[in-house]
Every structure is written in C-alpha cells, then in structure tokens.
C-alpha cells in the first residue's frame, strides 16, 4: 500500500520545486538535481496529507557560489573593541 506524499524544496522567499511521491513500506529515495537552486540554505519538507512530517535544512552550492569579502574601518583593533 503506497502513501501519497509531496516533497517541497524551498528557501525563505519561495518554493523552488515540488515533487510528488508514492511512499512504500521500507526504504524510499528521491534524487534531486540542485544545480538550478540558489546558493544558500534550502529547506526540504516531506508532506503527507498537506502536513509537514519531516524537514531537513541543507546548505547548497558551497563550492561555487558564496563569496564573502570583509573590510574593516581600521587597520588594527584593541582587545574587545
């Protein structure tokens, strides 16, 4: 007997993709291509009967994307400054 479920891939601003599943007893898997997702934290939520039953946060594209540059307003700082 299969259970109808859905996986939502989203970040704080929008749902990027939705996948329909038929869950069977035992091990279930889903391959998701993440190349087109934005850099940053994504939430993958498993919904059964429109209720979230499991959720995982994933940081995507850490090799390619997030470039951070830090500039200070002084060359040196004192302790606790």
VENFENNOR-V443771 format. One record per residue. N is the residue number from 0. RES is the residue in three letters. PHI is phi in whole degrees, -180 to 180 (999 if undefined). OMEGA is omega in radians with two decimals (999 if undefined). Layout:
N|RES|PHI|OMEGA, N|RES|PHI|OMEGA
//
This chain:
0|UNK|999|-3.12, 1|UNK|-96|3.08, 2|UNK|-109|3.11, 3|UNK|-75|-3.11, 4|UNK|-142|3.13, 5|UNK|-143|3.02, 6|UNK|-113|3.07, 7|UNK|-108|3.03, 8|UNK|-109|-3.04, 9|UNK|-150|2.93, 10|UNK|-120|-3.04, 11|UNK|-68|-3.04, 12|UNK|-101|-3.12, 13|UNK|-164|3.03, 14|UNK|-85|-3.10, 15|UNK|-89|-3.10, 16|UNK|-159|3.09, 17|UNK|-132|-3.11, 18|UNK|-127|3.04, 19|UNK|-90|-3.11, 20|UNK|-132|2.91, 21|UNK|-118|-3.09, 22|UNK|-80|3.10, 23|UNK|-115|3.10, 24|UNK|-63|-3.12, 25|UNK|104|-3.05, 26|UNK|-84|3.05, 27|UNK|-123|3.13, 28|UNK|-138|-3.13, 29|UNK|-147|3.07, 30|UNK|-95|-3.12, 31|UNK|-124|3.06, 32|UNK|-79|-3.04, 33|UNK|-108|-3.08, 34|UNK|-60|-3.08, 35|UNK|-90|3.11, 36|UNK|-80|3.10, 37|UNK|-70|3.08, 38|UNK|-66|3.05, 39|UNK|130|-3.07, 40|UNK|-83|3.07, 41|UNK|-118|3.08, 42|UNK|-109|3.04, 43|UNK|-111|-3.04, 44|UNK|-116|3.05, 45|UNK|-99|-3.13, 46|UNK|-114|2.99, 47|UNK|-127|-3.07, 48|UNK|54|3.11, 49|UNK|60|3.05, 50|UNK|-122|3.11, 51|UNK|-72|3.13, 52|UNK|-110|3.09, 53|UNK|-157|-3.14, 54|UNK|-150|3.09, 55|UNK|-133|3.05, 56|UNK|-100|-3.09, 57|UNK|-136|3.02, 58|UNK|-94|-3.05, 59|UNK|-103|2.97, 60|UNK|65|-3.09, 61|UNK|-69|-3.13, 62|UNK|-75|-2.94, 63|UNK|-94|-2.80, 64|UNK|-109|-2.86, 65|UNK|-65|3.11, 66|UNK|-111|-3.08, 67|UNK|-115|3.08, 68|UNK|-121|-3.12, 69|UNK|-115|3.07, 70|UNK|-123|3.11, 71|UNK|-104|3.12, 72|UNK|-89|3.07, 73|UNK|-134|3.10, 74|UNK|-76|3.14, 75|UNK|-132|3.13, 76|UNK|-127|3.01, 77|UNK|-82|3.09, 78|UNK|-57|3.11, 79|UNK|65|-3.13, 80|UNK|-93|999
//
